[in-house]
């Protein structure tokens, strides 16, 4: 009977050790999960900021192209109009 009790004690000690190790691994996994979530949030915020920045850059470029086109049209059309008007 004592041998069986000793075996049960050994098995229970191993089980307790495994449960403790599992708990530590779960804590590590939770820490990594929180870190990944934080990094994902930071990435999302940076992506939104970059998207807005690129949108403004595109708007500026379109405005510059439109201004250059208007200036070119004025440079071409005004002399023609003045030539035929006089």
Secondary structure, 3 states (H helix, E strand, C coil): CHHHHHHHHHHHHHHHHHHHHHHHHHHHHHHHHHHHHHHHHHHHHHHHHHHHHHHHHHHHHHHHHHHHHHHHHHHHHHHHHHHHHC
